[in-house]
Amino acid sequence: MNPISPQLSPALQEQLKSLRDGYAAKLPDKLTQIESLWQTVSSEERAQWPADAMFTLHRLVHSLAGSGATFGFPELSLHARRAETELKTLAASDGELEGAQRDLINTALADLRTYALCSQSAGSVEIDESQVTPHGRRDLVLLSDDPDTIAWAGAIETFGYKLCVCTSPRAFLSAMKEPPAALIINCEANPLEARIEGVPLSSLLATSRAGENFPIIWTARHGDLRTRLQAVRLGGSAFFPHPVDVDSLLVKLDDLTSPQSPEPFRVLIVDDEPSLARLFGLVLRQAGMETREVTEPLDIMNHLVDFRPDIILMDVYMPGCKGTELAAVIRQQEAYLGIPIVFLSVEADIGKQQEAMRQGGDDFLAKPVEPRNLVGAISTRATRARVLRQLMVRDSLTGLLNHTNLKEQLEIEVSRAMRLNQNLALAMLDLDHFKSVNDTYGHATGDRVLRSLARMLTQRLRATDVVGRYGGEEFAVILTGATAQAAAKRLDEVRQSFAELAHFANGQEFKVTFSCGISEAPPNGESAGISEAADKALYEAKRAGRNRIVLA
Amino acid sequence: MAQLQKIMMVEDDPDIQVVASLALEAVGGFEVMVCSGGTEALERVESFAPDLVMLDVMMPGMDGPTVLKHLRERPQTKNLPIVFMTAKAQSHEIALYKEMGALDVVTKPFDPMMLPQTLLDIWNSNVLAQSGVGTT
């Protein structure tokens, strides 16, 4: 009586697999039968139930619970068991169906249906695994309970996103095998009640989200608080009521799919006492910030330029120059007017503290500082300063640096490149015949074209490149560490892609090109020279026929 | 000492019928007869003469315990070893089934590949129990 070894011969494995497939193939019909019985039972009073309906329903669910795991679908058994427990109680009693019971059975049956869809798509031949390619960061999945209303799907693709539109649970689950950059859900009904081919969206989502983290954007017919709340509860990061404002949706998508995690805060620490500066630096770095410790107060201007701090932490009493004096000097330069300065001192006298604030300090921290307080004080101020700075320096249409700040940034980058002995290139771009776009299609369309170029520039260039809107239809890009040739190569790729990009307005398709002039930082480090040279090259590009790049 | 060779399985679910009989035949090497309900089982049990009967508890028509009662009433099958198959695996229910005269209870869902071994274990411990009390 030897124990039976569960070693399986290939033939037996094959047989088991085909049994398993057969079982999975029959599942949808079984579930339909269960669901229709449940429909009858749950919508009628007990006295109206057909004879045997309850018994049959219970038996069918019972049989699923008892067989699922045997065929390799353990979760099927689990979900069925949940429904069965309730059905058993119901069958044994004479009472009517209660609300809580109904909900439990409803969700269990919905989970069964969802699970059945998953197990089927996992094993079926309809989905070719080789076709499932990993999603890139521009790849979106759009799930909709109404295929006819997604008029804006095309518009999203125009702006460089790849959209996989799913209108069936099966297509959705297959598309979600790889997490997308973002998931958009379009539903006519309320999010919690929406169903696709009878499967609740909520349970589809729960199935597809296991362990994955991607933003979900909801669009629904109504934008009332209840609907929005439901969307939030189902993991929504953003909500758009119908009709969907495509531009806002795109801005949100850009935000959510942007690969840059927020840069760590950069804190410049100025303290003549090296051990203290190091200690503060250590505390802040442990909180995930970048720090630079300066023990020689008079060096601060250099560090301001190449460390570009978000916030300055400064001792009040230092030899050679007081912190308050240094603050006043920093504040006198427009570029650094907005940078928060936090003083550190053993000063307990409120009057002296206020004096220090008047000199341009934003806050006063008394030594000794609790590490926790230090991190809190620094990060709240740095966060606010970044938001404000964003609003101050960005062009509101494109989100790029505005003219003033681009020029400022150019000066900073040119002097930095000089000191670090690095290359720097400047590209000036101008849309070709943009006036006729505005005249033909209207300004709203013109704005969309501007935004699409802004989007493409920020996407295609490196995170270290500085992109700005110089004015009107003119853009500028500062390419740090790049020669003019390297810059020309990169921008030419952008030029080609942009020229191929189709824009739509009034049902018409049109294309727009740009011309570009590129210059390199001159040896004397004058930023005026470099922008003039780029401007001249841009003019050359226009004169030579547009849609081209010319080096200065 | 008797060997477990012939098994009758009474089960209404055709899926379970197929996978369980496959496992019992191909892995366990047993001779298996499948019956879809109690009535059929009672008609065929004497001619097949199984060493052991597996009875599903919940079946339409005649349920497992009723089949057991009928088997116990017949002289030829009154000592036939019975194993229940059920999803209701609460301990008081298992105790109840054993009180009815079942050898043991196999909990559903079961792993088909382990089923033959499970039945053998039940069979062997039954044989040991009987030899322990010295019956022949």
Interface residues (C-beta under 8 A of the other chain):
Chain A: M1 P3 I4 P6 L8 S9 L12 Q15 L16 L19 G22 Y23 K26 R59 H62 S63 A65 G66 S67 G68 A69 T70 F71 P74 S77 R81 E84
Chain B: Q3 D13 D15 I16 V18 V19 A20 L22 A26 V27 G28 G29 M58 P60 M85 T86 A87 K108 P109 F110 D111 P112 M113 M114 P116 Q117 L120 N124
